[in-house]
Amino acid sequence: MSEQTILYAADGPIATITLSRPEVYNALNAQLHRELMDALRQAERDPAVRCVVITGAGKAFCSGQDLREFADLGRLDIGARLRQSYNPLVNRIRGMGKPVVAAVNGPAVGAGMSLALACDFRVAAMSASFAAAFVNIGLIPDSGLTYFLPRLIGQSRALELCMTGAQVDASTAREWGLVNVLAADDDFPEAVRQFATTLADRPAQAISLIKRALEMSQYADLSQVLEYEAEAQVVAGAHPDFAEGVAAFREKRPPIWK
């Protein structure tokens, strides 16, 4: 029986999912895809979990697709592989009603970079780096990278990274807006914990609605966004967290969310 490629640990309201193939820098294979999807479902269904962290074991976040699975290039259907595994993974992360944080502990390359970008936030160690390296093997970026990257850093810089396959260090990634939080390697675990705790301490219903509203705003026009905001605000206003938030504000105390 194959060893697990994913480690799952819940610590209070934070679930940490660790890609665990350190011997190949956490390269993505079919088994890891299956186990990662299962772990995301587990986190999504657990009402105690309010924030999900994805990170890598060892020195890397994720080195991308394990090319050893592509031994017979003549019979390879990359499009089918994307539709069957990568695309559902990206949609699962984006569709979750809970915030997902990529804790980028080392290089995020190719589809590993795509995975980091699919998450809602990125906390990076100084030793982290990003490379859209698809062009180096004659492919185009996939798994949502061409959608997320220009929205984060702009069209020109996105073209540069995708067409050259160049590596971007963590400091530059932070300067360009690719990374939300940058921490020294020694401080990285605590920085991840603090950021995830901040998200987990927010009202879960409002967080879920905010994530969906901003996701919708990527493709909707203004009138659609305004209507969605009105509908979502009805849902948020009917939730006990709204009454608790107002009461806590008036009483000058921390709120206790449901």
C-alpha positions as CSV (number, residue, x, y, z in Angstrom):
1,M,0.0,0.0,0.0
2,S,1.3,3.4,-0.9
3,E,2.3,5.8,1.8
4,Q,0.1,8.8,2.4
5,T,1.0,11.9,0.4
6,I,-1.0,14.3,2.5
7,L,-0.9,15.0,6.2
8,Y,-4.0,16.5,7.9
9,A,-4.0,18.1,11.3
10,A,-6.7,20.2,13.0
11,D,-5.6,22.5,15.8
12,G,-8.7,24.2,17.1
13,P,-10.3,26.2,14.2
14,I,-7.3,25.8,11.9
15,A,-6.8,22.8,9.6
16,T,-3.4,22.3,8.2
17,I,-3.0,20.2,5.0
18,T,0.7,19.3,4.3
19,L,1.8,18.0,0.9
20,S,4.1,15.2,2.0
21,R,6.3,14.0,-0.8
22,P,9.5,15.7,0.3
23,E,11.8,13.4,-1.6
24,V,10.4,14.9,-4.9
25,Y,9.7,18.3,-3.5
26,N,6.0,17.6,-3.1
27,A,5.5,17.0,-6.8
28,L,1.8,16.4,-7.7
29,N,0.8,13.0,-8.7
30,A,-2.6,11.2,-9.0
31,Q,-2.5,9.9,-5.5
32,L,-1.7,13.3,-4.0
33,H,-4.5,14.9,-6.0
34,R,-7.0,12.4,-4.6
35,E,-5.8,12.8,-1.0
36,L,-5.7,16.6,-1.2
37,M,-9.3,16.7,-2.5
38,D,-10.3,14.4,0.4
39,A,-8.5,16.6,2.9
40,L,-10.2,19.7,1.5
41,R,-13.6,18.0,1.8
42,Q,-12.9,17.0,5.3
43,A,-11.9,20.6,6.3
44,E,-14.9,22.0,4.5
45,R,-17.4,19.7,6.3
46,D,-15.9,20.1,9.8
47,P,-17.9,22.9,11.5
48,A,-15.0,23.5,13.9
49,V,-12.6,24.4,11.1
50,R,-12.7,28.1,10.2
51,C,-9.5,28.4,8.2
52,V,-7.5,26.0,6.1
53,V,-3.7,26.1,5.6
54,I,-1.9,24.3,2.7
55,T,1.8,23.9,3.0
56,G,4.7,21.6,2.0
57,A,6.9,19.2,3.8
58,G,10.6,19.6,3.7
59,K,12.3,22.3,1.7
60,A,9.7,23.0,-1.0
61,F,6.0,24.0,-1.2
62,C,5.4,22.2,-4.4
63,S,7.5,21.5,-7.5
64,G,4.5,21.0,-9.8
65,Q,3.4,18.0,-11.8
66,D,5.5,14.8,-11.2
67,L,6.7,14.3,-14.8
68,R,7.4,10.7,-14.1
69,E,3.7,10.1,-14.6
70,F,4.0,11.3,-18.2
71,A,6.3,8.5,-19.4
72,D,4.3,7.8,-22.6
73,L,4.1,11.3,-24.2
74,G,2.6,9.9,-27.4
75,R,-0.5,8.8,-25.5
76,L,-0.7,11.7,-23.1
77,D,-3.9,13.8,-23.0
78,I,-2.9,16.7,-20.8
79,G,-6.3,18.4,-21.3
80,A,-8.1,15.4,-19.9
81,R,-5.7,15.3,-16.9
82,L,-6.5,19.0,-16.2
83,R,-10.2,18.5,-16.4
84,Q,-10.1,15.4,-14.2
85,S,-7.8,16.6,-11.4
86,Y,-6.3,20.0,-11.6
87,N,-9.4,22.0,-12.5
88,P,-11.6,20.4,-9.9
89,L,-8.9,21.1,-7.3
90,V,-8.8,24.8,-8.1
91,N,-12.6,25.0,-8.1
92,R,-12.7,23.2,-4.8
93,I,-10.4,25.7,-3.2
94,R,-12.1,28.8,-4.7
95,G,-15.6,27.5,-3.9
96,M,-14.9,26.7,-0.2
97,G,-16.8,28.9,2.2
98,K,-13.7,29.1,4.4
99,P,-10.5,31.0,3.8
100,V,-7.6,29.0,2.4
101,V,-4.0,30.1,3.1
102,A,-1.0,28.9,1.1
103,A,1.9,28.7,3.6
104,V,4.7,28.8,1.0
105,N,7.7,27.4,2.8
106,G,10.0,27.0,-0.2
107,P,9.9,26.9,-4.1
108,A,6.4,26.9,-5.7
109,V,7.0,25.9,-9.3
110,G,4.7,25.3,-12.3
111,A,1.5,23.7,-11.0
112,G,2.8,24.3,-7.5
113,M,2.7,28.0,-8.2
114,S,-0.8,27.6,-9.6
115,L,-1.9,25.9,-6.4
116,A,-0.5,28.7,-4.3
117,L,-2.3,31.3,-6.4
118,A,-5.6,29.4,-6.2
119,C,-5.5,29.9,-2.4
120,D,-7.1,33.0,-1.0
121,F,-3.9,34.2,0.7
122,R,-0.2,33.5,0.5
123,V,2.2,33.6,3.5
124,A,5.8,33.1,2.4
125,A,9.1,32.4,4.0
126,M,12.1,34.3,2.8
127,S,13.4,31.1,1.3
128,A,10.3,30.8,-0.8
129,S,10.2,31.5,-4.6
130,F,7.8,31.3,-7.4
131,A,8.3,30.2,-11.0
132,A,5.7,29.7,-13.8
133,A,8.1,27.2,-15.4
134,F,5.7,25.7,-17.9
135,V,7.3,27.3,-20.9
136,N,10.6,25.6,-20.0
137,I,9.1,22.3,-21.2
138,G,7.1,23.8,-24.1
139,L,3.7,24.1,-22.3
140,I,1.5,27.0,-21.2
141,P,0.6,27.8,-17.6
142,D,-2.5,26.0,-16.4
143,S,-4.5,25.2,-13.3
144,G,-5.8,28.8,-13.2
145,L,-2.4,30.5,-13.3
146,T,-3.3,32.6,-16.3
147,Y,-6.4,33.8,-14.5
148,F,-4.9,34.5,-11.1
149,L,-1.5,35.9,-11.9
150,P,-2.4,38.9,-14.0
151,R,-5.1,39.9,-11.5
152,L,-2.5,39.8,-8.7
153,I,0.5,41.5,-10.4
154,G,-0.7,42.9,-13.7
155,Q,-0.6,41.8,-17.3
156,S,2.9,42.9,-18.2
157,R,4.6,41.2,-15.2
158,A,2.4,38.1,-15.7
159,L,3.5,37.9,-19.3
160,E,7.1,38.2,-18.3
161,L,7.0,35.4,-15.8
162,C,5.0,33.1,-18.1
163,M,7.0,33.7,-21.2
164,T,10.5,33.5,-19.6
165,G,9.8,31.0,-16.8
166,A,11.9,33.2,-14.6
167,Q,12.0,32.6,-10.8
168,V,10.8,35.3,-8.5
169,D,12.2,35.5,-5.0
170,A,10.0,36.0,-1.9
171,S,10.9,39.7,-1.4
172,T,10.0,40.5,-5.0
173,A,6.8,38.5,-4.8
174,R,5.8,40.5,-1.8
175,E,6.6,43.8,-3.5
176,W,4.6,42.9,-6.5
177,G,1.5,41.8,-4.5
178,L,1.9,38.1,-5.0
179,V,2.4,37.5,-1.3
180,N,0.3,38.8,1.6
181,V,2.7,38.2,4.4
182,L,6.5,37.7,4.3
183,A,8.4,36.3,7.2
184,A,12.0,35.2,8.0
185,D,12.4,31.4,7.9
186,D,12.7,31.1,11.6
187,D,9.5,33.2,12.1
188,F,7.5,31.6,9.4
189,P,5.5,29.0,11.4
190,E,4.4,31.6,13.9
191,A,3.6,34.1,11.1
192,V,1.3,31.4,9.4
193,R,-0.3,30.6,12.7
194,Q,-1.0,34.3,13.5
195,F,-2.4,35.0,10.1
196,A,-4.6,31.9,10.1
197,T,-5.8,32.7,13.7
198,T,-6.8,36.2,12.6
199,L,-9.0,34.8,9.9
200,A,-10.4,32.0,12.1
201,D,-11.4,34.6,14.7
202,R,-13.6,36.4,12.2
203,P,-17.4,35.6,11.9
204,A,-17.5,32.5,9.7
205,Q,-20.8,33.4,7.9
206,A,-19.5,36.9,6.9
207,I,-16.2,35.5,5.8
208,S,-17.9,33.0,3.6
209,L,-20.1,35.6,2.0
210,I,-17.2,38.0,1.5
211,K,-15.2,35.3,-0.3
212,R,-18.1,34.6,-2.6
213,A,-18.8,38.2,-3.3
214,L,-15.2,39.0,-4.3
215,E,-15.0,35.8,-6.4
216,M,-18.1,36.9,-8.3
217,S,-16.8,40.4,-8.8
218,Q,-14.0,39.0,-11.0
219,Y,-16.4,38.3,-13.8
220,A,-19.7,40.1,-13.0
221,D,-20.7,43.6,-14.0
222,L,-21.5,46.3,-11.4
223,S,-25.3,45.8,-11.4
224,Q,-24.8,42.1,-10.7
225,V,-22.4,42.8,-7.9
226,L,-24.7,45.4,-6.3
227,E,-27.6,42.9,-6.4
228,Y,-25.5,40.1,-5.0
229,E,-24.3,42.4,-2.2
230,A,-27.9,43.2,-1.3
231,E,-28.9,39.5,-1.3
232,A,-25.8,38.5,0.8
233,Q,-26.4,41.3,3.2
234,V,-29.9,40.0,3.9
235,V,-28.3,36.6,4.8
236,A,-25.6,38.2,7.0
237,G,-28.1,40.5,8.7
238,A,-30.3,37.6,9.7
239,H,-27.4,35.7,11.3
240,P,-26.9,35.9,15.0
241,D,-23.3,37.2,14.4
242,F,-24.7,40.5,13.2
243,A,-26.7,41.1,16.5
244,E,-23.6,39.9,18.5
245,G,-21.3,42.3,16.6
246,V,-23.6,45.3,17.2
247,A,-24.0,44.4,20.9
248,A,-20.2,43.9,21.3
249,F,-19.6,47.3,19.7
250,R,-22.1,49.0,21.9
251,E,-20.8,47.3,25.0
252,K,-17.1,47.9,24.1
253,R,-16.2,44.2,24.4
254,P,-14.8,41.5,22.0
255,P,-17.6,39.7,20.1
256,I,-18.3,36.1,20.6
257,W,-19.1,34.6,17.2
258,K,-21.4,31.7,16.7
